[in-house]
Amino acid sequence: MSKTVKKANFWIRRRSHLPVLVIGSLMVVVLFFNDDTSISMNMEYQRQINELSDAITECRDSAAFYRRQRESIVRGTGSLEHLAREKFHMQRPSEDVFILK
């Protein structure tokens, strides 16, 4: 054996800590390949959480819109007539109605 191979072999035996390497490799295997704790599953769960949070925000916004609309109907009669004409495409004789889709 050459002198550099002997030095490398001595360095590897002296510096390598087999238990640390085994535990480290087991942790990597568990994190990447275990179904319950895999990183890909965690990323998928986080994506689902973000989608559901967006849906919750959208529902809260629409609930606030309908709550404001209901309050305006309860407080004033003009808004009730306006809402009914808008929803059922009704018009006064002197009005032109434009429906945008």
Biopython code that builds the backbone (N, CA, C, O; Angstrom):
import numpy as np
from Bio.PDB.StructureBuilder import StructureBuilder

atoms = [
    (1, "MET", "N", (0.841, -1.184, 0.000)),
    (1, "MET", "CA", (0.000, 0.000, 0.000)),
    (1, "MET", "C", (0.878, 1.237, 0.000)),
    (1, "MET", "O", (1.951, 1.275, 0.602)),
    (2, "SER", "N", (0.395, 2.219, -0.679)),
    (2, "SER", "CA", (1.180, 3.451, -0.738)),
    (2, "SER", "C", (0.992, 4.247, 0.552)),
    (2, "SER", "O", (0.108, 3.975, 1.364)),
    (3, "LYS", "N", (1.837, 5.209, 0.695)),
    (3, "LYS", "CA", (1.832, 6.009, 1.907)),
    (3, "LYS", "C", (0.558, 6.858, 2.020)),
    (3, "LYS", "O", (0.035, 7.032, 3.120)),
    (4, "THR", "N", (0.051, 7.391, 0.895)),
    (4, "THR", "CA", (-1.160, 8.214, 0.933)),
    (4, "THR", "C", (-2.389, 7.376, 1.266)),
    (4, "THR", "O", (-3.297, 7.852, 1.947)),
    (5, "VAL", "N", (-2.424, 6.135, 0.794)),
    (5, "VAL", "CA", (-3.557, 5.272, 1.112)),
    (5, "VAL", "C", (-3.554, 4.940, 2.596)),
    (5, "VAL", "O", (-4.608, 4.910, 3.232)),
    (6, "LYS", "N", (-2.363, 4.688, 3.153)),
    (6, "LYS", "CA", (-2.275, 4.405, 4.586)),
    (6, "LYS", "C", (-2.709, 5.612, 5.408)),
    (6, "LYS", "O", (-3.405, 5.466, 6.413)),
    (7, "LYS", "N", (-2.298, 6.806, 4.978)),
    (7, "LYS", "CA", (-2.707, 8.017, 5.704)),
    (7, "LYS", "C", (-4.218, 8.226, 5.620)),
    (7, "LYS", "O", (-4.855, 8.581, 6.612)),
    (8, "ALA", "N", (-4.788, 8.006, 4.437)),
    (8, "ALA", "CA", (-6.230, 8.163, 4.267)),
    (8, "ALA", "C", (-6.998, 7.149, 5.105)),
    (8, "ALA", "O", (-8.013, 7.476, 5.720)),
    (9, "ASN", "N", (-6.496, 5.900, 5.121)),
    (9, "ASN", "CA", (-7.138, 4.859, 5.921)),
    (9, "ASN", "C", (-7.069, 5.200, 7.401)),
    (9, "ASN", "O", (-8.053, 5.018, 8.119)),
    (10, "PHE", "N", (-5.941, 5.684, 7.866)),
    (10, "PHE", "CA", (-5.788, 6.070, 9.266)),
    (10, "PHE", "C", (-6.715, 7.229, 9.615)),
    (10, "PHE", "O", (-7.338, 7.235, 10.676)),
    (11, "TRP", "N", (-6.807, 8.230, 8.699)),
    (11, "TRP", "CA", (-7.671, 9.386, 8.950)),
    (11, "TRP", "C", (-9.138, 8.980, 9.017)),
    (11, "TRP", "O", (-9.885, 9.456, 9.872)),
    (12, "ILE", "N", (-9.549, 8.083, 8.095)),
    (12, "ILE", "CA", (-10.947, 7.643, 8.068)),
    (12, "ILE", "C", (-11.285, 6.873, 9.339)),
    (12, "ILE", "O", (-12.341, 7.087, 9.933)),
    (13, "ARG", "N", (-10.383, 5.969, 9.764)),
    (13, "ARG", "CA", (-10.663, 5.210, 10.994)),
    (13, "ARG", "C", (-10.695, 6.109, 12.210)),
    (13, "ARG", "O", (-11.477, 5.875, 13.131)),
    (14, "ARG", "N", (-9.863, 7.127, 12.228)),
    (14, "ARG", "CA", (-9.794, 8.005, 13.389)),
    (14, "ARG", "C", (-10.952, 9.001, 13.430)),
    (14, "ARG", "O", (-11.473, 9.295, 14.506)),
    (15, "ARG", "N", (-11.356, 9.515, 12.288)),
    (15, "ARG", "CA", (-12.372, 10.561, 12.242)),
    (15, "ARG", "C", (-13.803, 10.041, 12.106)),
    (15, "ARG", "O", (-14.733, 10.728, 12.527)),
    (16, "SER", "N", (-14.006, 8.896, 11.553)),
    (16, "SER", "CA", (-15.376, 8.435, 11.337)),
    (16, "SER", "C", (-15.982, 7.960, 12.645)),
    (16, "SER", "O", (-15.368, 7.232, 13.424)),
    (17, "HIS", "N", (-17.176, 8.391, 12.844)),
    (17, "HIS", "CA", (-17.921, 7.980, 14.024)),
    (17, "HIS", "C", (-19.099, 7.161, 13.531)),
    (17, "HIS", "O", (-20.124, 7.704, 13.118)),
    (18, "LEU", "N", (-18.944, 5.882, 13.578)),
    (18, "LEU", "CA", (-19.933, 4.980, 13.008)),
    (18, "LEU", "C", (-21.332, 5.182, 13.593)),
    (18, "LEU", "O", (-22.296, 5.228, 12.828)),
    (19, "PRO", "N", (-21.483, 5.303, 14.898)),
    (19, "PRO", "CA", (-22.850, 5.505, 15.422)),
    (19, "PRO", "C", (-23.504, 6.786, 14.896)),
    (19, "PRO", "O", (-24.698, 6.791, 14.599)),
    (20, "VAL", "N", (-22.740, 7.860, 14.781)),
    (20, "VAL", "CA", (-23.293, 9.118, 14.279)),
    (20, "VAL", "C", (-23.708, 8.955, 12.821)),
    (20, "VAL", "O", (-24.762, 9.446, 12.418)),
    (21, "LEU", "N", (-22.896, 8.278, 12.041)),
    (21, "LEU", "CA", (-23.236, 8.056, 10.645)),
    (21, "LEU", "C", (-24.472, 7.182, 10.498)),
    (21, "LEU", "O", (-25.319, 7.443, 9.644)),
    (22, "VAL", "N", (-24.582, 6.153, 11.318)),
    (22, "VAL", "CA", (-25.743, 5.258, 11.248)),
    (22, "VAL", "C", (-27.008, 6.004, 11.649)),
    (22, "VAL", "O", (-28.026, 5.903, 10.965)),
    (23, "ILE", "N", (-26.958, 6.747, 12.743)),
    (23, "ILE", "CA", (-28.124, 7.495, 13.203)),
    (23, "ILE", "C", (-28.501, 8.572, 12.189)),
    (23, "ILE", "O", (-29.681, 8.776, 11.905)),
    (24, "GLY", "N", (-27.504, 9.254, 11.648)),
    (24, "GLY", "CA", (-27.776, 10.277, 10.639)),
    (24, "GLY", "C", (-28.413, 9.698, 9.394)),
    (24, "GLY", "O", (-29.360, 10.272, 8.855)),
    (25, "SER", "N", (-27.907, 8.570, 8.932)),
    (25, "SER", "CA", (-28.496, 7.955, 7.737)),
    (25, "SER", "C", (-29.907, 7.443, 8.009)),
    (25, "SER", "O", (-30.769, 7.518, 7.133)),
    (26, "LEU", "N", (-30.156, 6.923, 9.216)),
    (26, "LEU", "CA", (-31.512, 6.491, 9.557)),
    (26, "LEU", "C", (-32.483, 7.675, 9.585)),
    (26, "LEU", "O", (-33.628, 7.554, 9.148)),
    (27, "MET", "N", (-32.024, 8.810, 10.097)),
    (27, "MET", "CA", (-32.888, 9.989, 10.116)),
    (27, "MET", "C", (-33.214, 10.453, 8.699)),
    (27, "MET", "O", (-34.348, 10.836, 8.411)),
    (28, "VAL", "N", (-32.230, 10.418, 7.828)),
    (28, "VAL", "CA", (-32.471, 10.806, 6.441)),
    (28, "VAL", "C", (-33.464, 9.859, 5.787)),
    (28, "VAL", "O", (-34.361, 10.296, 5.066)),
    (29, "VAL", "N", (-33.308, 8.567, 6.035)),
    (29, "VAL", "CA", (-34.230, 7.581, 5.470)),
    (29, "VAL", "C", (-35.640, 7.812, 5.992)),
    (29, "VAL", "O", (-36.604, 7.761, 5.228)),
    (30, "VAL", "N", (-35.763, 8.064, 7.286)),
    (30, "VAL", "CA", (-37.093, 8.276, 7.876)),
    (30, "VAL", "C", (-37.722, 9.548, 7.320)),
    (30, "VAL", "O", (-38.913, 9.558, 7.009)),
    (31, "LEU", "N", (-36.941, 10.624, 7.191)),
    (31, "LEU", "CA", (-37.502, 11.886, 6.717)),
    (31, "LEU", "C", (-37.920, 11.841, 5.255)),
    (31, "LEU", "O", (-38.913, 12.464, 4.882)),
    (32, "PHE", "N", (-37.195, 11.129, 4.437)),
    (32, "PHE", "CA", (-37.479, 11.147, 3.014)),
    (32, "PHE", "C", (-38.355, 9.996, 2.539)),
    (32, "PHE", "O", (-39.098, 10.158, 1.572)),
    (33, "PHE", "N", (-38.290, 8.866, 3.175)),
    (33, "PHE", "CA", (-38.960, 7.699, 2.619)),
    (33, "PHE", "C", (-40.106, 7.152, 3.457)),
    (33, "PHE", "O", (-40.859, 6.307, 2.973)),
    (34, "ASN", "N", (-40.263, 7.596, 4.675)),
    (34, "ASN", "CA", (-41.372, 7.150, 5.505)),
    (34, "ASN", "C", (-42.648, 7.849, 5.034)),
    (34, "ASN", "O", (-42.632, 9.051, 4.769)),
    (35, "ASP", "N", (-43.744, 7.109, 4.928)),
    (35, "ASP", "CA", (-44.983, 7.681, 4.400)),
    (35, "ASP", "C", (-45.594, 8.733, 5.317)),
    (35, "ASP", "O", (-46.153, 9.718, 4.835)),
    (36, "ASP", "N", (-45.497, 8.543, 6.616)),
    (36, "ASP", "CA", (-46.150, 9.461, 7.546)),
    (36, "ASP", "C", (-45.396, 10.774, 7.702)),
    (36, "ASP", "O", (-46.014, 11.821, 7.890)),
    (37, "THR", "N", (-44.078, 10.734, 7.629)),
    (37, "THR", "CA", (-43.297, 11.940, 7.899)),
    (37, "THR", "C", (-42.467, 12.385, 6.712)),
    (37, "THR", "O", (-41.508, 13.138, 6.881)),
    (38, "SER", "N", (-42.806, 11.944, 5.536)),
    (38, "SER", "CA", (-41.982, 12.303, 4.380)),
    (38, "SER", "C", (-42.150, 13.780, 4.040)),
    (38, "SER", "O", (-43.191, 14.380, 4.309)),
    (39, "ILE", "N", (-41.139, 14.338, 3.464)),
    (39, "ILE", "CA", (-41.154, 15.752, 3.120)),
    (39, "ILE", "C", (-42.178, 16.020, 2.024)),
    (39, "ILE", "O", (-42.834, 17.061, 2.031)),
    (40, "SER", "N", (-42.318, 15.095, 1.090)),
    (40, "SER", "CA", (-43.308, 15.298, 0.025)),
    (40, "SER", "C", (-44.728, 15.327, 0.591)),
    (40, "SER", "O", (-45.551, 16.125, 0.143)),
    (41, "MET", "N", (-45.022, 14.479, 1.557)),
    (41, "MET", "CA", (-46.354, 14.503, 2.181)),
    (41, "MET", "C", (-46.563, 15.806, 2.945)),
    (41, "MET", "O", (-47.649, 16.384, 2.903)),
    (42, "ASN", "N", (-45.525, 16.272, 3.646)),
    (42, "ASN", "CA", (-45.648, 17.535, 4.365)),
    (42, "ASN", "C", (-45.889, 18.695, 3.413)),
    (42, "ASN", "O", (-46.664, 19.599, 3.723)),
    (43, "MET", "N", (-45.236, 18.678, 2.263)),
    (43, "MET", "CA", (-45.464, 19.724, 1.274)),
    (43, "MET", "C", (-46.887, 19.654, 0.727)),
    (43, "MET", "O", (-47.520, 20.686, 0.506)),
    (44, "GLU", "N", (-47.389, 18.446, 0.510)),
    (44, "GLU", "CA", (-48.764, 18.276, 0.030)),
    (44, "GLU", "C", (-49.763, 18.767, 1.079)),
    (44, "GLU", "O", (-50.743, 19.430, 0.741)),
    (45, "TYR", "N", (-49.519, 18.445, 2.336)),
    (45, "TYR", "CA", (-50.400, 18.912, 3.407)),
    (45, "TYR", "C", (-50.374, 20.428, 3.504)),
    (45, "TYR", "O", (-51.419, 21.047, 3.705)),
    (46, "GLN", "N", (-49.201, 21.037, 3.366)),
    (46, "GLN", "CA", (-49.112, 22.491, 3.430)),
    (46, "GLN", "C", (-49.854, 23.135, 2.272)),
    (46, "GLN", "O", (-50.473, 24.184, 2.447)),
    (47, "ARG", "N", (-49.805, 22.526, 1.089)),
    (47, "ARG", "CA", (-50.542, 23.035, -0.069)),
    (47, "ARG", "C", (-52.048, 22.970, 0.195)),
    (47, "ARG", "O", (-52.779, 23.906, -0.129)),
    (48, "GLN", "N", (-52.506, 21.860, 0.784)),
    (48, "GLN", "CA", (-53.928, 21.728, 1.110)),
    (48, "GLN", "C", (-54.345, 22.757, 2.159)),
    (48, "GLN", "O", (-55.431, 23.329, 2.073)),
    (49, "ILE", "N", (-53.488, 22.989, 3.141)),
    (49, "ILE", "CA", (-53.790, 23.983, 4.170)),
    (49, "ILE", "C", (-53.922, 25.362, 3.544)),
    (49, "ILE", "O", (-54.830, 26.116, 3.893)),
    (50, "ASN", "N", (-53.028, 25.699, 2.626)),
    (50, "ASN", "CA", (-53.099, 27.003, 1.956)),
    (50, "ASN", "C", (-54.366, 27.134, 1.128)),
    (50, "ASN", "O", (-54.997, 28.191, 1.129)),
    (51, "GLU", "N", (-54.749, 26.074, 0.418)),
    (51, "GLU", "CA", (-55.991, 26.120, -0.370)),
    (51, "GLU", "C", (-57.202, 26.301, 0.534)),
    (51, "GLU", "O", (-58.094, 27.089, 0.220)),
    (52, "LEU", "N", (-57.247, 25.589, 1.641)),
    (52, "LEU", "CA", (-58.380, 25.711, 2.559)),
    (52, "LEU", "C", (-58.412, 27.081, 3.227)),
    (52, "LEU", "O", (-59.491, 27.623, 3.465)),
    (53, "SER", "N", (-57.265, 27.640, 3.529)),
    (53, "SER", "CA", (-57.216, 28.993, 4.102)),
    (53, "SER", "C", (-57.748, 30.015, 3.105)),
    (53, "SER", "O", (-58.466, 30.941, 3.481)),
    (54, "ASP", "N", (-57.393, 29.844, 1.834)),
    (54, "ASP", "CA", (-57.930, 30.742, 0.809)),
    (54, "ASP", "C", (-59.441, 30.599, 0.692)),
    (54, "ASP", "O", (-60.146, 31.596, 0.531)),
    (55, "ALA", "N", (-59.946, 29.369, 0.771)),
    (55, "ALA", "CA", (-61.392, 29.148, 0.700)),
    (55, "ALA", "C", (-62.096, 29.781, 1.897)),
    (55, "ALA", "O", (-63.173, 30.358, 1.747)),
    (56, "ILE", "N", (-61.504, 29.680, 3.069)),
    (56, "ILE", "CA", (-62.087, 30.291, 4.266)),
    (56, "ILE", "C", (-62.147, 31.806, 4.109)),
    (56, "ILE", "O", (-63.155, 32.429, 4.441)),
    (57, "THR", "N", (-61.074, 32.394, 3.604)),
    (57, "THR", "CA", (-61.046, 33.843, 3.396)),
    (57, "THR", "C", (-62.110, 34.270, 2.403)),
    (57, "THR", "O", (-62.794, 35.273, 2.608)),
    (58, "GLU", "N", (-62.249, 33.507, 1.325)),
    (58, "GLU", "CA", (-63.261, 33.823, 0.318)),
    (58, "GLU", "C", (-64.664, 33.727, 0.904)),
    (58, "GLU", "O", (-65.506, 34.582, 0.628)),
    (59, "CYS", "N", (-64.928, 32.706, 1.705)),
    (59, "CYS", "CA", (-66.252, 32.555, 2.322)),
    (59, "CYS", "C", (-66.532, 33.680, 3.309)),
    (59, "CYS", "O", (-67.659, 34.169, 3.389)),
    (60, "ARG", "N", (-65.516, 34.094, 4.060)),
    (60, "ARG", "CA", (-65.712, 35.201, 4.996)),
    (60, "ARG", "C", (-66.014, 36.490, 4.251)),
    (60, "ARG", "O", (-66.850, 37.283, 4.683)),
    (61, "ASP", "N", (-65.330, 36.699, 3.128)),
    (61, "ASP", "CA", (-65.585, 37.902, 2.338)),
    (61, "ASP", "C", (-67.001, 37.901, 1.778)),
    (61, "ASP", "O", (-67.687, 38.922, 1.813)),
    (62, "SER", "N", (-67.439, 36.751, 1.260)),
    (62, "SER", "CA", (-68.794, 36.700, 0.702)),
    (62, "SER", "C", (-69.832, 36.812, 1.813)),
    (62, "SER", "O", (-70.894, 37.399, 1.605)),
    (63, "ALA", "N", (-69.544, 36.261, 2.984)),
    (63, "ALA", "CA", (-70.484, 36.396, 4.101)),
    (63, "ALA", "C", (-70.591, 37.853, 4.534)),
    (63, "ALA", "O", (-71.680, 38.328, 4.855)),
    (64, "ALA", "N", (-69.473, 38.558, 4.544)),
    (64, "ALA", "CA", (-69.503, 39.978, 4.897)),
    (64, "ALA", "C", (-70.280, 40.775, 3.853)),
    (64, "ALA", "O", (-71.015, 41.696, 4.211)),
    (65, "PHE", "N", (-70.134, 40.440, 2.570)),
    (65, "PHE", "CA", (-70.878, 41.123, 1.510)),
    (65, "PHE", "C", (-72.376, 40.927, 1.701)),
    (65, "PHE", "O", (-73.140, 41.889, 1.639)),
    (66, "TYR", "N", (-72.799, 39.691, 1.934)),
    (66, "TYR", "CA", (-74.227, 39.429, 2.099)),
    (66, "TYR", "C", (-74.763, 40.022, 3.399)),
    (66, "TYR", "O", (-75.927, 40.416, 3.469)),
    (67, "ARG", "N", (-73.927, 40.085, 4.416)),
    (67, "ARG", "CA", (-74.348, 40.711, 5.662)),
    (67, "ARG", "C", (-74.585, 42.211, 5.442)),
    (67, "ARG", "O", (-75.576, 42.760, 5.926)),
    (68, "ARG", "N", (-73.676, 42.873, 4.712)),
    (68, "ARG", "CA", (-73.862, 44.295, 4.408)),
    (68, "ARG", "C", (-75.094, 44.510, 3.533)),
    (68, "ARG", "O", (-75.840, 45.469, 3.727)),
    (69, "GLN", "N", (-75.301, 43.625, 2.582)),
    (69, "GLN", "CA", (-76.464, 43.736, 1.702)),
    (69, "GLN", "C", (-77.758, 43.581, 2.493)),
    (69, "GLN", "O", (-78.720, 44.316, 2.270)),
    (70, "ARG", "N", (-77.780, 42.634, 3.406)),
    (70, "ARG", "CA", (-78.968, 42.428, 4.233)),
    (70, "ARG", "C", (-79.237, 43.648, 5.109)),
    (70, "ARG", "O", (-80.385, 44.066, 5.253)),
    (71, "GLU", "N", (-78.189, 44.219, 5.692)),
    (71, "GLU", "CA", (-78.361, 45.405, 6.535)),
    (71, "GLU", "C", (-78.886, 46.583, 5.723)),
    (71, "GLU", "O", (-79.719, 47.346, 6.213)),
    (72, "SER", "N", (-78.414, 46.741, 4.493)),
    (72, "SER", "CA", (-78.906, 47.852, 3.673)),
    (72, "SER", "C", (-80.364, 47.629, 3.285)),
    (72, "SER", "O", (-81.123, 48.591, 3.168)),
    (73, "ILE", "N", (-80.763, 46.386, 3.085)),
    (73, "ILE", "CA", (-82.165, 46.094, 2.764)),
    (73, "ILE", "C", (-83.054, 46.372, 3.965)),
    (73, "ILE", "O", (-84.133, 46.948, 3.824)),
    (74, "VAL", "N", (-82.605, 45.965, 5.147)),
    (74, "VAL", "CA", (-83.403, 46.156, 6.354)),
    (74, "VAL", "C", (-83.547, 47.642, 6.669)),
    (74, "VAL", "O", (-84.614, 48.063, 7.114)),
    (75, "ARG", "N", (-82.518, 48.444, 6.454)),
    (75, "ARG", "CA", (-82.542, 49.851, 6.835)),
    (75, "ARG", "C", (-83.266, 50.747, 5.831)),
    (75, "ARG", "O", (-83.887, 51.733, 6.227)),
    (76, "GLY", "N", (-83.199, 50.427, 4.568)),
    (76, "GLY", "CA", (-83.778, 51.352, 3.595)),
    (76, "GLY", "C", (-84.618, 50.634, 2.553)),
    (76, "GLY", "O", (-84.298, 49.518, 2.144)),
    (77, "THR", "N", (-85.701, 51.285, 2.125)),
    (77, "THR", "CA", (-86.587, 50.671, 1.124)),
    (77, "THR", "C", (-86.042, 50.862, -0.281)),
    (77, "THR", "O", (-86.331, 50.045, -1.156)),
    (78, "GLY", "N", (-85.265, 51.911, -0.532)),
    (78, "GLY", "CA", (-84.710, 52.150, -1.856)),
    (78, "GLY", "C", (-83.738, 51.057, -2.273)),
    (78, "GLY", "O", (-83.701, 50.671, -3.442)),
    (79, "SER", "N", (-82.977, 50.572, -1.355)),
    (79, "SER", "CA", (-82.017, 49.520, -1.698)),
    (79, "SER", "C", (-82.725, 48.198, -1.969)),
    (79, "SER", "O", (-82.242, 47.390, -2.763)),
    (80, "LEU", "N", (-83.857, 47.971, -1.324)),
    (80, "LEU", "CA", (-84.622, 46.752, -1.593)),
    (80, "LEU", "C", (-85.150, 46.773, -3.024)),
    (80, "LEU", "O", (-85.069, 45.774, -3.738)),
    (81, "GLU", "N", (-85.687, 47.911, -3.435)),
    (81, "GLU", "CA", (-86.190, 48.029, -4.805)),
    (81, "GLU", "C", (-85.040, 47.894, -5.807)),
    (81, "GLU", "O", (-85.181, 47.218, -6.826)),
    (82, "HIS", "N", (-83.931, 48.520, -5.526)),
    (82, "HIS", "CA", (-82.767, 48.452, -6.404)),
    (82, "HIS", "C", (-82.275, 47.007, -6.537)),
    (82, "HIS", "O", (-81.974, 46.551, -7.640)),
    (83, "LEU", "N", (-82.195, 46.306, -5.436)),
    (83, "LEU", "CA", (-81.732, 44.919, -5.460)),
    (83, "LEU", "C", (-82.706, 44.028, -6.219)),
    (83, "LEU", "O", (-82.279, 43.169, -6.991)),
    (84, "ALA", "N", (-83.986, 44.214, -6.018)),
    (84, "ALA", "CA", (-84.989, 43.397, -6.716)),
    (84, "ALA", "C", (-84.941, 43.651, -8.219)),
    (84, "ALA", "O", (-85.018, 42.709, -9.008)),
    (85, "ARG", "N", (-84.815, 44.906, -8.619)),
    (85, "ARG", "CA", (-84.745, 45.201, -10.051)),
    (85, "ARG", "C", (-83.460, 44.648, -10.658)),
    (85, "ARG", "O", (-83.464, 44.164, -11.790)),
    (86, "GLU", "N", (-82.382, 44.718, -9.924)),
    (86, "GLU", "CA", (-81.097, 44.220, -10.430)),
    (86, "GLU", "C", (-81.091, 42.700, -10.539)),
    (86, "GLU", "O", (-80.577, 42.143, -11.510)),
    (87, "LYS", "N", (-81.653, 42.044, -9.559)),
    (87, "LYS", "CA", (-81.615, 40.582, -9.541)),
    (87, "LYS", "C", (-82.551, 39.971, -10.573)),
    (87, "LYS", "O", (-82.196, 38.985, -11.218)),
    (88, "PHE", "N", (-83.734, 40.536, -10.741)),
    (88, "PHE", "CA", (-84.731, 39.947, -11.630)),
    (88, "PHE", "C", (-84.815, 40.667, -12.979)),
    (88, "PHE", "O", (-85.765, 40.462, -13.734)),
    (89, "HIS", "N", (-83.839, 41.496, -13.276)),
    (89, "HIS", "CA", (-83.742, 42.195, -14.552)),
    (89, "HIS", "C", (-85.020, 42.976, -14.870)),
    (89, "HIS", "O", (-85.509, 42.953, -15.999)),
    (90, "MET", "N", (-85.540, 43.650, -13.881)),
    (90, "MET", "CA", (-86.729, 44.468, -14.065)),
    (90, "MET", "C", (-86.294, 45.899, -14.358)),
    (90, "MET", "O", (-85.170, 46.293, -14.048)),
    (91, "GLN", "N", (-87.188, 46.662, -14.952)),
    (91, "GLN", "CA", (-86.854, 48.039, -15.276)),
    (91, "GLN", "C", (-88.068, 48.932, -15.123)),
    (91, "GLN", "O", (-89.213, 48.488, -15.202)),
    (92, "ARG", "N", (-87.790, 50.177, -14.905)),
    (92, "ARG", "CA", (-88.841, 51.181, -14.916)),
    (92, "ARG", "C", (-89.108, 51.546, -16.372)),
    (92, "ARG", "O", (-88.258, 51.327, -17.235)),
    (93, "PRO", "N", (-90.267, 52.093, -16.640)),
    (93, "PRO", "CA", (-90.565, 52.444, -18.047)),
    (93, "PRO", "C", (-89.577, 53.425, -18.650)),
    (93, "PRO", "O", (-89.391, 53.428, -19.867)),
    (94, "SER", "N", (-88.944, 54.254, -17.844)),
    (94, "SER", "CA", (-88.043, 55.276, -18.383)),
    (94, "SER", "C", (-86.577, 54.823, -18.353)),
    (94, "SER", "O", (-85.695, 55.642, -18.609)),
    (95, "GLU", "N", (-86.287, 53.570, -18.055)),
    (95, "GLU", "CA", (-84.906, 53.099, -17.911)),
    (95, "GLU", "C", (-84.520, 52.161, -19.052)),
    (95, "GLU", "O", (-85.366, 51.508, -19.662)),
    (96, "ASP", "N", (-83.239, 52.119, -19.313)),
    (96, "ASP", "CA", (-82.661, 51.135, -20.200)),
    (96, "ASP", "C", (-81.832, 50.170, -19.347)),
    (96, "ASP", "O", (-81.072, 50.604, -18.481)),
    (97, "VAL", "N", (-81.976, 48.871, -19.587)),
    (97, "VAL", "CA", (-81.254, 47.870, -18.806)),
    (97, "VAL", "C", (-80.197, 47.241, -19.690)),
    (97, "VAL", "O", (-80.474, 46.811, -20.810)),
    (98, "PHE", "N", (-78.988, 47.194, -19.170)),
    (98, "PHE", "CA", (-77.885, 46.567, -19.872)),
    (98, "PHE", "C", (-77.419, 45.369, -19.032)),
    (98, "PHE", "O", (-77.071, 45.533, -17.863)),
    (99, "ILE", "N", (-77.410, 44.185, -19.615)),
    (99, "ILE", "CA", (-76.987, 42.973, -18.925)),
    (99, "ILE", "C", (-75.585, 42.621, -19.435)),
    (99, "ILE", "O", (-75.394, 42.389, -20.628)),
    (100, "LEU", "N", (-74.628, 42.585, -18.541)),
    (100, "LEU", "CA", (-73.254, 42.247, -18.875)),
    (100, "LEU", "C", (-72.934, 40.851, -18.369)),
    (100, "LEU", "O", (-73.229, 40.501, -17.227)),
    (101, "LYS", "N", (-72.332, 40.075, -19.233)),
    (101, "LYS", "CA", (-71.984, 38.719, -18.822)),
    (101, "LYS", "C", (-70.503, 38.523, -18.911)),
    (101, "LYS", "O", (-70.004, 37.440, -18.606)),
]
sb = StructureBuilder()
sb.init_structure("model")
sb.init_model(0)
sb.init_chain("A")
sb.init_seg("    ")
for serial, (resi, resn, name, xyz) in enumerate(atoms, 1):
    if name == "N":
        sb.init_residue(resn, " ", resi, " ")
    sb.init_atom(name, np.array(xyz, "f"), 0.0, 1.0, " ", f" {name:<3s}", serial, name[0])
structure = sb.get_structure()
